[in-house]
Amino acid sequence: MLDRLRADLEGLRRDGFEKTEVPLNSPQGSHVVLGTKIGADIINMCANNYLGLANHPAILAAAKDAIDRFGFGMASVRFICGTNGLQLDLETRLSNYLKTEGTILYSSCFDANTGLFETLLDERDAIVSDALNHASIIDGIRLSKAKRFRFAHNDMAALEAMLDRAAGARTILIVTDGVFSMDGTIANLPAICALAERSKALVMVDDSHAVGFVGPGGRGTPALYEIADKIDIVSGTLGKALGGASGGYISGRREVVDWLRQASRPYLFSNALMPAICAASICAIDMAETASDLRQNLSRRVMQLRTGLSELGLEVGGIDHPIVPIITGDAQAAKDLAVHLFMNDILATPFAYPIVPKGAARVRLQVSASHSERDIERVVSSFASYIGVGKHSPTH
Ligand SMILES: Cc1ncc(COP(=O)(O)O)c(C=O)c1O
Protein backbone atom coordinates (compact mmCIF):
# COMPACT_ATOMS: atom_id res chain seq x y z
CA MET A 1 0.00 0.00 0.00
CA LEU A 2 2.80 2.43 0.84
CA ASP A 3 4.36 1.91 -2.60
CA ARG A 4 0.99 2.56 -4.20
CA LEU A 5 0.44 5.73 -2.15
CA ARG A 6 3.93 7.01 -3.04
CA ALA A 7 3.16 6.45 -6.73
CA ASP A 8 -0.25 8.12 -6.42
CA LEU A 9 1.28 11.12 -4.63
CA GLU A 10 3.95 11.37 -7.32
CA GLY A 11 1.20 11.26 -9.96
CA LEU A 12 -0.65 14.12 -8.29
CA ARG A 13 2.54 16.17 -8.13
CA ARG A 14 3.39 15.43 -11.77
CA ASP A 15 -0.11 16.39 -12.97
CA GLY A 16 -0.07 19.59 -10.90
CA PHE A 17 -3.01 18.49 -8.69
CA GLU A 18 -1.14 18.28 -5.39
CA LYS A 19 -2.74 20.52 -2.76
CA THR A 20 -0.18 22.50 -0.78
CA GLU A 21 -0.88 24.35 2.46
CA VAL A 22 0.28 27.89 3.08
CA PRO A 23 0.91 28.63 6.79
CA LEU A 24 -0.56 31.93 7.99
CA ASN A 25 1.68 33.74 10.50
CA SER A 26 -1.05 36.19 11.49
CA PRO A 27 -4.70 36.04 12.54
CA GLN A 28 -7.17 35.26 9.76
CA GLY A 29 -8.19 38.49 8.04
CA SER A 30 -8.47 40.46 4.81
CA HIS A 31 -4.70 41.01 5.08
CA VAL A 32 -2.46 38.20 6.28
CA VAL A 33 1.21 37.38 6.77
CA LEU A 34 2.36 34.11 5.21
CA GLY A 35 5.08 31.85 6.54
CA THR A 36 6.24 31.41 2.94
CA LYS A 37 6.42 35.12 2.04
CA ILE A 38 7.76 36.82 5.15
CA GLY A 39 7.45 40.59 5.20
CA ALA A 40 4.74 40.81 2.50
CA ASP A 41 1.32 42.28 3.28
CA ILE A 42 -0.95 39.82 1.47
CA ILE A 43 -4.54 40.59 0.50
CA ASN A 44 -6.46 37.45 1.36
CA MET A 45 -9.12 36.64 -1.24
CA CYS A 46 -9.84 33.04 -0.28
CA ALA A 47 -11.17 32.85 3.29
CA ASN A 48 -14.81 32.17 4.20
CA ASN A 49 -14.50 35.12 6.58
CA TYR A 50 -17.45 36.86 4.91
CA LEU A 51 -18.26 39.30 7.73
CA GLY A 52 -14.62 39.76 8.81
CA LEU A 53 -15.43 38.41 12.30
CA ALA A 54 -12.65 35.79 12.57
CA ASN A 55 -10.45 38.18 14.55
CA HIS A 56 -13.02 40.76 15.70
CA PRO A 57 -12.34 42.17 19.20
CA ALA A 58 -15.90 41.45 20.42
CA ILE A 59 -15.61 37.80 19.34
CA LEU A 60 -12.21 37.44 21.00
CA ALA A 61 -13.56 38.99 24.22
CA ALA A 62 -16.55 36.61 24.26
CA ALA A 63 -14.28 33.59 23.76
CA LYS A 64 -11.79 34.72 26.43
CA ASP A 65 -14.57 35.36 28.92
CA ALA A 66 -16.02 31.88 28.32
CA ILE A 67 -12.59 30.28 28.80
CA ASP A 68 -12.25 32.15 32.11
CA ARG A 69 -15.68 30.97 33.25
CA PHE A 70 -15.88 27.46 31.80
CA GLY A 71 -12.34 26.40 30.96
CA PHE A 72 -11.03 24.96 27.74
CA GLY A 73 -12.53 21.61 26.74
CA MET A 74 -15.50 19.43 27.62
CA ALA A 75 -13.70 16.05 27.38
CA SER A 76 -17.03 14.32 26.84
CA VAL A 77 -19.79 13.80 24.34
CA ARG A 78 -22.93 15.78 25.03
CA PHE A 79 -25.10 13.06 26.60
CA ILE A 80 -22.47 11.78 29.06
CA CYS A 81 -21.09 14.91 30.76
CA GLY A 82 -20.29 17.27 27.87
CA THR A 83 -23.28 19.61 27.93
CA ASN A 84 -22.54 23.16 29.02
CA GLY A 85 -25.14 25.93 29.29
CA LEU A 86 -23.47 27.82 26.45
CA GLN A 87 -24.18 24.99 23.99
CA LEU A 88 -27.85 25.10 24.96
CA ASP A 89 -27.81 28.91 24.65
CA LEU A 90 -26.27 28.69 21.19
CA GLU A 91 -28.84 26.12 20.06
CA THR A 92 -31.66 28.38 21.26
CA ARG A 93 -29.99 31.45 19.70
CA LEU A 94 -29.66 29.69 16.33
CA SER A 95 -33.32 28.60 16.45
CA ASN A 96 -34.43 32.17 17.22
CA TYR A 97 -32.17 33.59 14.52
CA LEU A 98 -33.23 31.14 11.81
CA LYS A 99 -36.85 31.07 13.06
CA THR A 100 -36.86 27.29 13.38
CA GLU A 101 -38.36 24.97 15.99
CA GLY A 102 -35.07 23.54 17.21
CA THR A 103 -31.32 23.22 16.62
CA ILE A 104 -28.67 20.60 17.40
CA LEU A 105 -24.93 21.34 17.37
CA TYR A 106 -22.24 19.16 15.79
CA SER A 107 -18.43 19.40 15.71
CA SER A 108 -18.68 20.58 12.12
CA CYS A 109 -21.22 20.97 9.34
CA PHE A 110 -19.50 18.04 7.66
CA ASP A 111 -20.50 15.95 10.69
CA ALA A 112 -23.99 17.45 10.68
CA ASN A 113 -24.52 16.44 7.04
CA THR A 114 -23.08 12.96 7.50
CA GLY A 115 -25.19 12.41 10.62
CA LEU A 116 -28.46 13.52 9.06
CA PHE A 117 -29.68 11.27 6.26
CA GLU A 118 -28.90 7.81 7.64
CA THR A 119 -30.57 8.77 10.91
CA LEU A 120 -33.84 9.90 9.31
CA LEU A 121 -34.24 7.75 6.19
CA ASP A 122 -33.95 4.09 5.15
CA GLU A 123 -34.59 1.95 2.08
CA ARG A 124 -38.27 2.88 2.06
CA ASP A 125 -37.35 6.54 1.45
CA ALA A 126 -35.85 8.61 -1.39
CA ILE A 127 -33.35 11.47 -1.52
CA VAL A 128 -33.38 13.81 -4.51
CA SER A 129 -30.15 15.81 -4.56
CA ASP A 130 -28.55 18.60 -6.67
CA ALA A 131 -25.54 17.30 -8.65
CA LEU A 132 -23.26 20.05 -7.31
CA ASN A 133 -24.06 19.58 -3.62
CA HIS A 134 -21.17 19.76 -1.16
CA ALA A 135 -18.99 16.68 -0.51
CA SER A 136 -20.40 16.31 3.02
CA ILE A 137 -23.93 16.01 1.63
CA ILE A 138 -22.80 13.48 -0.95
CA ASP A 139 -21.06 11.41 1.74
CA GLY A 140 -24.02 11.74 4.11
CA ILE A 141 -26.39 10.50 1.41
CA ARG A 142 -24.04 7.57 0.68
CA LEU A 143 -24.29 6.49 4.31
CA SER A 144 -28.07 6.27 4.15
CA LYS A 145 -29.95 3.33 2.66
CA ALA A 146 -32.49 5.59 0.97
CA LYS A 147 -32.92 5.44 -2.82
CA ARG A 148 -30.87 8.20 -4.47
CA PHE A 149 -31.81 10.48 -7.34
CA ARG A 150 -29.54 13.25 -8.61
CA PHE A 151 -30.75 16.24 -10.66
CA ALA A 152 -28.62 18.53 -12.86
CA HIS A 153 -27.49 21.64 -10.99
CA ASN A 154 -30.37 24.01 -10.29
CA ASP A 155 -32.35 22.47 -13.18
CA MET A 156 -35.99 22.45 -12.09
CA ALA A 157 -37.21 20.31 -15.00
CA ALA A 158 -34.63 17.69 -14.01
CA LEU A 159 -35.75 17.92 -10.38
CA GLU A 160 -39.36 17.43 -11.43
CA ALA A 161 -38.41 14.34 -13.47
CA MET A 162 -36.49 12.87 -10.51
CA LEU A 163 -39.39 13.56 -8.15
CA ASP A 164 -41.63 11.60 -10.52
CA ARG A 165 -39.16 8.70 -10.39
CA ALA A 166 -39.05 8.88 -6.58
CA ALA A 167 -42.85 8.77 -6.30
CA GLY A 168 -44.11 6.01 -4.02
CA ALA A 169 -41.29 6.35 -1.50
CA ARG A 170 -42.41 6.68 2.13
CA THR A 171 -40.57 9.99 2.55
CA ILE A 172 -39.00 12.05 -0.25
CA LEU A 173 -36.34 14.55 0.80
CA ILE A 174 -35.06 17.18 -1.65
CA VAL A 175 -31.51 18.22 -0.73
CA THR A 176 -29.67 21.31 -1.94
CA ASP A 177 -26.95 23.73 -0.99
CA GLY A 178 -28.40 27.21 -0.42
CA VAL A 179 -25.34 28.74 -2.09
CA PHE A 180 -23.01 26.54 -4.15
CA SER A 181 -19.51 27.04 -2.87
CA MET A 182 -17.56 26.67 -6.11
CA ASP A 183 -19.94 28.78 -8.20
CA GLY A 184 -21.54 31.46 -6.03
CA THR A 185 -24.92 30.44 -7.45
CA ILE A 186 -28.03 30.41 -5.25
CA ALA A 187 -30.51 27.52 -5.27
CA ASN A 188 -33.90 28.26 -6.80
CA LEU A 189 -35.66 27.63 -3.49
CA PRO A 190 -39.09 29.01 -4.49
CA ALA A 191 -39.30 26.55 -7.40
CA ILE A 192 -37.86 23.73 -5.29
CA CYS A 193 -40.47 24.34 -2.57
CA ALA A 194 -43.30 24.49 -5.13
CA LEU A 195 -42.20 21.14 -6.59
CA ALA A 196 -41.80 19.72 -3.08
CA GLU A 197 -45.35 20.71 -2.22
CA ARG A 198 -46.67 19.01 -5.35
CA SER A 199 -44.78 15.78 -4.53
CA LYS A 200 -45.34 15.97 -0.76
CA ALA A 201 -41.56 16.04 -0.38
CA LEU A 202 -39.54 17.62 2.43
CA VAL A 203 -36.77 20.15 1.71
CA MET A 204 -33.29 20.30 3.26
CA VAL A 205 -30.92 23.23 2.60
CA ASP A 206 -27.22 23.47 3.52
CA ASP A 207 -26.83 27.21 4.08
CA SER A 208 -23.15 27.23 5.08
CA HIS A 209 -22.27 29.95 2.54
CA ALA A 210 -25.24 32.17 3.36
CA VAL A 211 -26.06 32.35 7.07
CA GLY A 212 -24.81 35.61 8.58
CA PHE A 213 -24.88 37.70 5.42
CA VAL A 214 -27.45 36.57 2.81
CA GLY A 215 -31.08 37.67 3.16
CA PRO A 216 -32.71 39.99 5.72
CA GLY A 217 -30.70 40.01 8.98
CA GLY A 218 -28.31 37.54 7.36
CA ARG A 219 -30.82 34.74 7.98
CA GLY A 220 -29.81 32.91 4.82
CA THR A 221 -31.35 31.79 1.55
CA PRO A 222 -34.76 30.74 2.94
CA ALA A 223 -35.14 34.25 4.40
CA LEU A 224 -33.91 35.81 1.15
CA TYR A 225 -36.82 34.18 -0.68
CA GLU A 226 -39.22 34.64 2.28
CA ILE A 227 -39.94 30.91 2.42
CA ALA A 228 -38.24 29.92 5.69
CA ASP A 229 -41.48 28.25 6.85
CA LYS A 230 -41.39 25.90 3.83
CA ILE A 231 -37.88 24.57 4.55
CA ASP A 232 -37.96 21.55 6.84
CA ILE A 233 -34.26 21.15 7.64
CA VAL A 234 -31.32 23.56 7.44
CA SER A 235 -27.69 22.67 8.04
CA GLY A 236 -24.95 25.22 8.51
CA THR A 237 -21.49 25.94 9.83
CA LEU A 238 -19.96 28.13 12.51
CA GLY A 239 -16.71 27.95 10.55
CA LYS A 240 -17.39 30.62 7.95
CA ALA A 241 -19.25 33.95 8.43
CA LEU A 242 -20.11 33.38 12.10
CA GLY A 243 -16.60 33.83 13.51
CA GLY A 244 -14.99 31.03 11.53
CA ALA A 245 -13.83 28.77 14.38
CA SER A 246 -15.54 25.41 13.91
CA GLY A 247 -18.80 23.67 14.57
CA GLY A 248 -21.98 23.02 12.67
CA TYR A 249 -25.67 22.49 13.23
CA ILE A 250 -28.94 21.09 11.98
CA SER A 251 -31.91 23.36 12.54
CA GLY A 252 -35.54 22.75 11.68
CA ARG A 253 -38.59 20.78 12.67
CA ARG A 254 -38.74 19.86 16.36
CA GLU A 255 -39.20 16.11 15.76
CA VAL A 256 -36.20 15.98 13.42
CA VAL A 257 -33.91 17.68 15.93
CA ASP A 258 -35.21 15.58 18.84
CA TRP A 259 -34.62 12.35 16.91
CA LEU A 260 -31.10 13.40 15.80
CA ARG A 261 -30.24 14.04 19.47
CA GLN A 262 -31.21 10.43 20.24
CA ALA A 263 -29.78 8.64 17.24
CA SER A 264 -27.34 10.70 15.09
CA ARG A 265 -23.95 8.97 15.27
CA PRO A 266 -21.56 11.95 14.81
CA TYR A 267 -23.53 13.70 17.60
CA LEU A 268 -23.62 10.75 19.97
CA PHE A 269 -20.05 9.57 19.46
CA SER A 270 -18.02 12.78 19.09
CA ASN A 271 -16.84 15.36 21.60
CA ALA A 272 -18.95 18.37 22.54
CA LEU A 273 -18.15 21.83 21.14
CA MET A 274 -15.93 23.90 23.44
CA PRO A 275 -17.87 26.55 25.39
CA ALA A 276 -15.64 29.39 24.10
CA ILE A 277 -16.71 28.62 20.52
CA CYS A 278 -20.36 28.69 21.61
CA ALA A 279 -20.02 32.06 23.39
CA ALA A 280 -18.15 33.60 20.45
CA SER A 281 -20.68 32.19 17.96
CA ILE A 282 -23.57 33.71 19.93
CA CYS A 283 -21.72 37.04 19.78
CA ALA A 284 -21.21 36.57 16.02
CA ILE A 285 -24.94 35.91 15.47
CA ASP A 286 -25.80 39.04 17.48
CA MET A 287 -23.45 41.05 15.28
CA ALA A 288 -24.64 39.44 12.04
CA GLU A 289 -28.26 40.17 12.93
CA THR A 290 -27.79 43.81 13.91
CA ALA A 291 -24.65 45.00 12.10
CA SER A 292 -26.18 45.94 8.77
CA ASP A 293 -23.07 48.09 8.10
CA LEU A 294 -21.00 44.88 7.83
CA ARG A 295 -23.42 43.39 5.32
CA GLN A 296 -23.61 46.70 3.41
CA ASN A 297 -19.84 46.92 3.17
CA LEU A 298 -19.69 43.31 2.01
CA SER A 299 -22.22 43.88 -0.76
CA ARG A 300 -20.48 47.11 -1.88
CA ARG A 301 -17.14 45.32 -2.18
CA VAL A 302 -18.81 42.36 -3.96
CA MET A 303 -20.35 44.71 -6.53
CA GLN A 304 -17.04 46.56 -6.95
CA LEU A 305 -15.16 43.32 -7.63
CA ARG A 306 -17.80 41.78 -9.89
CA THR A 307 -18.17 45.00 -11.91
CA GLY A 308 -14.40 45.56 -12.15
CA LEU A 309 -13.71 42.04 -13.39
CA SER A 310 -16.66 42.00 -15.79
CA GLU A 311 -15.48 45.29 -17.29
CA LEU A 312 -12.17 43.59 -18.04
CA GLY A 313 -14.15 41.11 -20.13
CA LEU A 314 -13.68 38.20 -17.73
CA GLU A 315 -16.23 35.45 -17.30
CA VAL A 316 -17.41 35.92 -13.71
CA GLY A 317 -19.61 33.17 -12.23
CA GLY A 318 -22.51 33.48 -9.79
CA ILE A 319 -24.70 36.47 -9.01
CA ASP A 320 -24.31 39.09 -6.25
CA HIS A 321 -22.55 36.67 -3.90
CA PRO A 322 -19.08 37.13 -2.32
CA ILE A 323 -17.98 33.86 -3.92
CA VAL A 324 -16.62 35.17 -7.23
CA PRO A 325 -15.28 32.41 -9.49
CA ILE A 326 -13.23 33.32 -12.55
CA ILE A 327 -13.66 30.38 -14.87
CA THR A 328 -10.53 29.63 -16.90
CA GLY A 329 -11.64 26.19 -18.11
CA ASP A 330 -8.07 24.97 -18.35
CA ALA A 331 -6.38 23.86 -15.08
CA GLN A 332 -2.98 25.27 -16.03
CA ALA A 333 -4.54 28.65 -16.83
CA ALA A 334 -6.14 28.72 -13.36
CA LYS A 335 -2.77 27.92 -11.79
CA ASP A 336 -0.97 30.57 -13.85
CA LEU A 337 -3.55 33.15 -12.84
CA ALA A 338 -3.22 32.29 -9.13
CA VAL A 339 0.59 32.48 -9.38
CA HIS A 340 0.33 35.90 -11.03
CA LEU A 341 -1.97 37.11 -8.25
CA PHE A 342 0.42 35.73 -5.66
CA MET A 343 3.32 37.63 -7.24
CA ASN A 344 1.14 40.70 -6.69
CA ASP A 345 0.63 39.77 -3.00
CA ILE A 346 -2.91 38.51 -3.53
CA LEU A 347 -3.87 35.10 -2.17
CA ALA A 348 -6.47 33.18 -4.21
CA THR A 349 -6.89 29.48 -4.80
CA PRO A 350 -7.04 27.74 -8.18
CA PHE A 351 -9.46 24.81 -8.35
CA ALA A 352 -9.40 22.03 -10.92
CA TYR A 353 -10.83 18.53 -11.38
CA PRO A 354 -11.85 16.62 -9.22
CA ILE A 355 -12.91 19.56 -7.00
CA VAL A 356 -14.78 21.09 -9.95
CA PRO A 357 -15.93 19.31 -13.15
CA LYS A 358 -13.33 18.64 -15.87
CA GLY A 359 -12.83 21.66 -18.12
CA ALA A 360 -14.29 24.03 -15.52
CA ALA A 361 -11.08 25.00 -13.69
CA ARG A 362 -11.23 28.35 -11.97
CA VAL A 363 -9.77 30.77 -9.49
CA ARG A 364 -12.26 31.40 -6.73
CA LEU A 365 -12.17 34.81 -5.04
CA GLN A 366 -14.05 35.41 -1.79
CA VAL A 367 -14.88 38.90 -0.60
CA SER A 368 -15.01 39.90 3.07
CA ALA A 369 -16.72 42.86 4.76
CA SER A 370 -13.26 43.79 6.02
CA HIS A 371 -11.82 44.31 2.53
CA SER A 372 -11.32 47.97 1.71
CA GLU A 373 -12.12 49.71 -1.58
CA ARG A 374 -8.38 49.93 -2.18
CA ASP A 375 -7.96 46.16 -1.63
CA ILE A 376 -10.50 45.39 -4.34
CA GLU A 377 -8.94 48.00 -6.67
CA ARG A 378 -5.61 46.20 -6.26
CA VAL A 379 -7.21 42.84 -7.06
CA VAL A 380 -8.89 44.20 -10.21
CA SER A 381 -5.71 45.89 -11.40
CA SER A 382 -3.77 42.67 -10.85
CA PHE A 383 -6.26 40.89 -13.14
CA ALA A 384 -5.83 43.72 -15.66
CA SER A 385 -2.07 43.27 -15.67
CA TYR A 386 -2.49 39.50 -16.06
CA ILE A 387 -4.62 39.95 -19.13
CA GLY A 388 -2.05 42.42 -20.44
CA VAL A 389 0.97 40.19 -19.92
CA GLY A 390 -0.33 36.62 -19.48
CA LYS A 391 0.16 34.06 -22.17
CA HIS A 392 -3.11 32.32 -21.26
CA SER A 393 -6.30 34.26 -21.49
CA PRO A 394 -8.46 33.57 -18.40
CA THR A 395 -11.61 33.63 -20.50
CA HIS A 396 -12.69 30.57 -22.49
C1 LIG B 1 -21.79 23.82 1.61
C2 LIG B 1 -20.90 23.33 2.71
N1 LIG B 1 -21.40 22.46 3.60
C3 LIG B 1 -20.65 21.99 4.61
C4 LIG B 1 -19.35 22.39 4.77
C5 LIG B 1 -18.55 21.83 5.91
O1 LIG B 1 -18.53 22.75 6.94
P1 LIG B 1 -17.58 22.53 8.20
O2 LIG B 1 -16.29 23.23 7.86
O3 LIG B 1 -18.30 23.13 9.34
O4 LIG B 1 -17.38 21.06 8.35
C6 LIG B 1 -18.78 23.30 3.88
C7 LIG B 1 -17.37 23.73 4.06
O5 LIG B 1 -16.57 23.70 3.19
C8 LIG B 1 -19.57 23.77 2.82
O6 LIG B 1 -19.07 24.62 1.92
The ligand as a MOL file (V3000), in Angstrom:
LIG
                    3D

  0  0  0     0  0            999 V3000
M  V30 BEGIN CTAB
M  V30 COUNTS 16 16 0 0 0
M  V30 BEGIN ATOM
M  V30 1 C -21.7870 23.8150 1.6080 0
M  V30 2 C -20.9020 23.3260 2.7080 0
M  V30 3 N -21.3980 22.4550 3.5970 0
M  V30 4 C -20.6480 21.9900 4.6080 0
M  V30 5 C -19.3470 22.3860 4.7710 0
M  V30 6 C -18.5460 21.8280 5.9110 0
M  V30 7 O -18.5250 22.7540 6.9430 0
M  V30 8 P -17.5770 22.5310 8.1960 0
M  V30 9 O -16.2850 23.2260 7.8590 0
M  V30 10 O -18.2970 23.1310 9.3440 0
M  V30 11 O -17.3830 21.0570 8.3500 0
M  V30 12 C -18.7820 23.2950 3.8830 0
M  V30 13 C -17.3700 23.7340 4.0620 0
M  V30 14 O -16.5690 23.6960 3.1920 0
M  V30 15 C -19.5730 23.7730 2.8190 0
M  V30 16 O -19.0670 24.6200 1.9220 0
M  V30 END ATOM
M  V30 BEGIN BOND
M  V30 1 1 1 2
M  V30 2 1 2 3
M  V30 3 2 2 15
M  V30 4 2 3 4
M  V30 5 1 4 5
M  V30 6 1 5 6
M  V30 7 2 5 12
M  V30 8 1 6 7
M  V30 9 1 7 8
M  V30 10 2 8 9
M  V30 11 1 8 10
M  V30 12 1 8 11
M  V30 13 1 12 13
M  V30 14 1 12 15
M  V30 15 2 13 14
M  V30 16 1 15 16
M  V30 END BOND
M  V30 END CTAB
M  END
